[in-house]
């Protein structure tokens, strides 16, 4: 039994596909699973115990270079067609993933949307407050794969063991709480304002001896620095310094993560790292932490959730109306 799974992006969504691999192996213990995924996130799953082959595709480097992108798509299709698949699942449902599902040559194809070539389909419903992990399981059920239990997320194969003290700009005491702070998200509408985030960190540091580590990709440095400069307790800037495995290793050692709705939140969830997650335009029941110890910070406005990258009303009150104590109180609760 050969099975192809497609989920090219994003980081958090890739983490949320991992329970599906356990379900597939439980149904077909001898099956061979191939995973098509964005090259940036392939390290997250390349050593997964249930994945036999990873096909990375380089979207980001080529999306603004039509000829290079076409070349990459052709190369990816050649790699896909090295195997003959009995089943293929697309957990994304976007045109760029559906093309590979359509051309995979699989005997049966399952996915999101209403594409005519699907053997079984699950219509898109962005307003449905059902977690993405369960929505993925519903796609599996279209192929008759039973979900007998809630399988956990598994990213153990990518974790690099690290010592947080090696990353600290000042001496890290053994009794210090290691607090990871992830300021930025891919959607501007989901990012937590610097004053709000840093203010909450300062309130936590006033009550609990802590060392704050500001995370993020190199491209997020400007915003990370805003937060970093406003924190007045022991702090270190790790923005742009951690690879995917190092990020997972760091979060595993952290006492707490403070974040918006973004990839590191799902990594922390898979590692059972306690976290405070701030939600605005998205729904925590759909894209929130799947497991672990967490607190959700959110308001209750009529416009929520809008699932928009930019606030359509221009005010972002779903997050801007929050106060620092909303975050700090929940964080202190998790730390004590």
C-alpha positions as CSV (number, residue, x, y, z in Angstrom):
1,X,0.0,0.0,0.0
2,X,1.6,3.3,-1.2
3,X,0.1,6.5,0.2
4,X,0.8,10.1,-0.8
5,X,0.1,13.0,1.7
6,X,0.2,16.6,0.5
7,X,0.4,19.7,2.8
8,X,2.9,22.2,1.4
9,X,2.4,24.9,4.1
10,X,2.5,26.4,6.6
11,X,4.6,25.4,9.6
12,X,1.7,25.0,12.1
13,X,-0.4,23.2,9.5
14,X,2.4,20.7,8.9
15,X,2.6,20.0,12.6
16,X,-1.2,19.4,12.6
17,X,-0.9,16.8,9.9
18,X,1.3,14.5,12.0
19,X,-1.6,12.7,13.8
20,X,-2.8,11.5,10.4
21,X,0.3,9.5,9.9
22,X,-0.3,7.5,13.0
23,X,-3.9,6.8,11.9
24,X,-2.7,5.7,8.5
25,X,-0.1,3.3,10.0
26,X,-2.7,1.9,12.4
27,X,-5.0,1.1,9.5
28,X,-2.2,-0.1,7.1
29,X,0.8,-1.2,9.2
30,X,2.9,-2.1,6.2
31,X,2.0,1.0,4.1
32,X,4.7,3.3,2.7
33,X,3.9,7.0,3.2
34,X,5.3,9.8,1.0
35,X,4.9,13.4,2.2
36,X,5.0,16.4,-0.2
37,X,5.8,19.5,1.9
38,X,7.3,22.9,1.5
39,X,11.2,22.7,1.7
40,X,11.2,25.2,4.6
41,X,9.3,22.7,6.8
42,X,10.7,19.4,5.5
43,X,13.1,19.2,8.5
44,X,10.1,18.9,10.8
45,X,9.1,15.6,9.3
46,X,12.1,14.1,7.6
47,X,12.8,11.8,10.5
48,X,9.2,11.1,11.5
49,X,8.8,7.4,12.4
50,X,5.8,6.9,10.2
51,X,7.0,8.8,7.1
52,X,9.1,6.8,4.6
53,X,9.8,9.5,2.1
54,X,9.7,13.3,2.0
55,X,9.5,15.3,-1.2
56,X,10.4,18.9,-0.5
57,X,9.2,21.7,-2.9
58,X,10.7,25.1,-2.9
59,X,7.8,27.5,-3.2
60,X,9.1,30.6,-1.5
61,X,12.3,30.9,-3.5
62,X,10.5,30.6,-6.8
63,X,7.0,32.0,-6.4
64,X,8.0,35.3,-8.0
65,X,10.1,33.6,-10.7
66,X,7.6,31.9,-13.1
67,X,10.1,29.9,-15.1
68,X,11.9,28.7,-12.0
69,X,8.6,27.8,-10.4
70,X,7.6,25.8,-13.5
71,X,10.9,24.0,-13.4
72,X,10.4,23.2,-9.7
73,X,6.9,21.9,-10.3
74,X,8.1,19.6,-13.1
75,X,10.9,18.3,-10.9
76,X,8.4,17.7,-8.1
77,X,6.0,15.8,-10.4
78,X,8.9,13.6,-11.6
79,X,9.7,12.7,-7.9
80,X,6.0,12.0,-7.2
81,X,5.7,9.7,-10.2
82,X,8.6,7.5,-9.0
83,X,5.9,5.7,-7.0
84,X,2.5,4.4,-7.9
85,X,0.0,5.4,-5.2
86,X,-3.0,3.5,-4.0
87,X,-4.3,6.5,-2.0
88,X,-3.5,10.2,-2.0
89,X,-4.7,12.8,0.5
90,X,-4.5,16.6,0.1
91,X,-5.0,18.3,3.5
92,X,-4.7,21.8,2.0
93,X,-7.2,22.2,-0.8
94,X,-5.5,25.1,-2.5
95,X,-4.8,25.1,-6.3
96,X,-1.1,24.7,-5.7
97,X,-1.6,21.5,-3.7
98,X,-4.6,20.2,-5.7
99,X,-2.5,20.2,-8.9
100,X,-0.1,17.6,-7.4
101,X,-3.0,15.5,-6.1
102,X,-4.6,15.6,-9.6
103,X,-1.4,14.6,-11.4
104,X,-0.2,12.1,-8.8
105,X,-1.6,9.1,-10.6
106,X,-3.1,7.7,-7.4
107,X,-5.9,5.2,-7.8
108,X,-8.0,7.1,-5.3
109,X,-7.7,10.8,-4.3
110,X,-9.2,12.6,-1.3
111,X,-9.1,16.2,-0.2
112,X,-10.8,19.5,0.6
113,X,-13.0,21.3,-1.8
114,X,-15.3,20.2,-4.6
115,X,-12.8,19.2,-7.3
116,X,-14.4,16.8,-9.7
117,X,-11.6,14.2,-9.8
118,X,-11.8,13.5,-6.0
119,X,-12.9,10.1,-4.9
120,X,-14.1,11.7,-1.7
121,X,-14.3,15.4,-0.8
122,X,-14.7,17.6,2.2
123,X,-16.1,21.0,1.4
124,X,-14.2,24.0,2.7
125,X,-15.9,25.7,5.7
126,X,-13.6,28.3,7.2
127,X,-16.2,29.4,9.7
128,X,-16.6,25.9,11.1
129,X,-15.0,25.8,14.7
130,X,-13.5,22.4,14.3
131,X,-9.8,21.8,14.8
132,X,-7.7,21.2,11.7
133,X,-6.5,17.9,13.2
134,X,-10.1,16.6,13.2
135,X,-10.8,18.1,9.8
136,X,-7.8,16.1,8.5
137,X,-9.2,13.0,10.2
138,X,-12.5,13.5,8.4
139,X,-10.6,13.5,5.1
140,X,-9.0,10.2,6.1
141,X,-12.5,8.8,7.0
142,X,-13.6,9.4,3.3
143,X,-11.2,6.6,2.4
144,X,-12.7,4.3,5.1
145,X,-9.8,4.9,7.6
146,X,-11.2,4.6,11.1
147,X,-10.1,7.0,13.7
148,X,-10.2,4.9,16.9
149,X,-8.5,7.4,19.1
150,X,-7.0,10.9,19.2
151,X,-3.5,10.5,17.9
152,X,-1.0,13.0,19.3
153,X,1.2,15.3,17.2
154,X,4.7,13.9,16.7
155,X,7.7,16.0,15.8
156,X,10.3,14.1,17.9
157,X,12.5,13.4,14.9
158,X,13.4,17.0,14.4
159,X,14.3,18.1,17.9
160,X,17.9,19.2,18.5
161,X,18.9,19.0,22.2
162,X,20.3,22.3,23.3
163,X,21.2,24.1,26.5
164,X,19.3,27.4,26.8
165,X,22.1,28.9,28.9
166,X,24.3,28.8,25.8
167,X,22.0,31.3,24.1
168,X,21.6,33.7,27.1
169,X,23.2,37.1,26.9
170,X,23.4,37.2,30.7
171,X,24.1,34.4,33.2
172,X,21.1,32.1,33.4
173,X,20.4,30.8,36.9
174,X,19.0,27.3,37.4
175,X,15.9,28.7,39.1
176,X,15.1,31.2,36.3
177,X,12.0,30.6,34.3
178,X,12.8,30.4,30.6
179,X,10.2,32.3,28.8
180,X,10.1,32.2,25.0
181,X,8.4,35.1,23.3
182,X,7.2,34.9,19.7
183,X,6.1,38.3,18.6
184,X,5.3,38.0,14.9
185,X,3.0,35.9,12.7
186,X,2.7,35.5,9.0
187,X,-0.5,37.5,9.1
188,X,-0.2,41.1,10.3
189,X,-3.7,40.8,11.7
190,X,-2.6,38.0,14.1
191,X,0.6,39.6,15.5
192,X,0.6,40.8,19.0
193,X,1.5,44.6,19.4
194,X,5.0,45.2,20.9
195,X,3.7,47.3,23.8
196,X,1.2,44.7,24.8
197,X,3.6,41.8,24.6
198,X,6.5,43.5,26.3
199,X,4.3,45.0,28.9
200,X,3.0,41.5,29.8
201,X,6.5,40.2,30.0
202,X,7.5,43.0,32.4
203,X,4.5,42.2,34.6
204,X,5.6,38.5,34.7
205,X,9.2,39.4,35.4
206,X,8.1,41.7,38.3
207,X,6.6,38.7,40.1
208,X,8.6,35.7,38.9
209,X,12.3,35.6,38.2
210,X,12.5,35.0,34.5
211,X,14.7,35.2,31.5
212,X,12.9,36.2,28.3
213,X,14.1,34.9,24.9
214,X,12.6,36.7,21.9
215,X,12.2,34.4,18.9
216,X,11.3,34.8,15.3
217,X,12.8,34.5,11.8
218,X,15.5,36.8,10.5
219,X,12.9,38.6,8.4
220,X,11.0,39.6,11.5
221,X,14.0,41.3,13.2
222,X,12.5,44.8,13.1
223,X,9.4,43.9,15.0
224,X,11.4,41.5,17.4
225,X,13.7,44.4,18.3
226,X,10.7,46.6,19.2
227,X,9.6,44.0,21.7
228,X,13.1,43.2,22.9
229,X,14.0,46.8,23.7
230,X,10.8,47.3,25.8
231,X,11.5,44.3,28.0
232,X,13.3,45.5,31.1
233,X,14.1,42.1,32.7
234,X,16.9,39.7,31.7
235,X,16.5,39.0,28.0
236,X,18.2,37.5,25.0
237,X,17.5,38.0,21.3
238,X,17.3,34.8,19.4
239,X,15.6,36.2,16.3
240,X,17.1,34.7,13.2
241,X,19.5,32.4,15.1
242,X,17.5,29.2,15.4
243,X,16.9,26.6,12.8
244,X,13.8,24.4,12.9
245,X,15.3,21.7,15.0
246,X,17.0,24.2,17.4
247,X,13.6,26.0,17.8
248,X,11.9,22.8,18.8
249,X,14.8,22.0,21.2
250,X,14.6,25.4,22.7
251,X,10.8,25.3,23.2
252,X,11.1,21.8,24.7
253,X,13.4,23.3,27.4
254,X,11.2,26.5,27.9
255,X,9.1,27.0,30.9
256,X,6.5,29.0,28.9
257,X,5.8,30.3,25.4
258,X,3.9,33.6,24.8
259,X,2.8,33.8,21.2
260,X,0.1,34.6,18.6
261,X,-1.5,32.0,16.3
262,X,1.6,30.8,14.5
263,X,3.9,27.9,13.8
264,X,5.9,27.9,17.1
265,X,2.6,27.7,19.0
266,X,1.9,24.3,17.3
267,X,5.5,23.1,17.9
268,X,5.0,24.0,21.6
269,X,1.7,22.1,21.6
270,X,3.3,19.0,20.2
271,X,6.1,19.2,22.8
272,X,3.6,19.9,25.7
273,X,5.3,23.2,26.5
274,X,2.9,25.4,28.5
275,X,1.9,28.5,26.5
276,X,-0.3,31.6,26.4
277,X,-1.7,32.0,22.9
278,X,-3.2,35.3,21.8
279,X,-6.0,35.0,19.2
280,X,-7.8,37.7,17.1
281,X,-8.9,37.0,13.6
282,X,-8.7,33.2,13.8
283,X,-10.6,30.7,15.9
284,X,-8.8,28.8,18.6
285,X,-11.1,25.9,18.3
286,X,-9.9,25.5,14.7
287,X,-6.2,26.5,14.7
288,X,-5.4,26.7,18.4
289,X,-3.1,24.3,20.4
290,X,-4.3,20.8,19.9
291,X,-2.8,19.4,23.1
292,X,-0.7,20.3,26.1
293,X,-1.2,22.9,28.8
294,X,-2.3,26.3,27.4
295,X,-4.3,29.4,28.0
296,X,-6.1,31.2,25.2
297,X,-6.3,35.0,25.2
298,X,-9.1,36.4,23.1
299,X,-11.9,39.0,23.0
300,X,-15.5,38.5,21.8
301,X,-16.3,41.0,19.0
302,X,-19.0,40.6,16.5
303,X,-16.4,40.7,13.6
304,X,-14.5,37.7,15.0
305,X,-13.3,35.5,13.5
306,X,-12.8,37.1,10.1
307,X,-9.9,34.9,9.0
308,X,-8.4,37.8,7.1
309,X,-4.7,38.5,6.7
310,X,-5.3,42.3,7.1
311,X,-8.1,43.7,9.4
312,X,-11.0,44.5,7.0
313,X,-12.2,47.2,9.4
314,X,-8.7,48.7,9.9
315,X,-8.6,48.8,13.7
316,X,-7.6,45.2,14.8
317,X,-9.6,45.7,18.0
318,X,-9.7,41.9,18.4
319,X,-6.1,42.2,19.6
320,X,-5.6,45.9,20.2
321,X,-8.3,46.0,22.9
322,X,-6.5,43.5,25.0
323,X,-4.6,44.7,28.2
324,X,-1.2,43.5,29.4
325,X,-2.8,41.8,32.5
326,X,-4.9,39.5,30.2
327,X,-1.7,37.9,29.2
328,X,0.4,38.2,32.4
329,X,-2.2,36.7,34.7
330,X,-2.6,33.6,32.6
331,X,1.1,33.3,32.2
332,X,1.8,33.5,36.0
333,X,-1.0,30.9,36.5
334,X,0.9,28.5,34.2
335,X,4.3,29.2,35.8
336,X,3.2,28.6,39.4
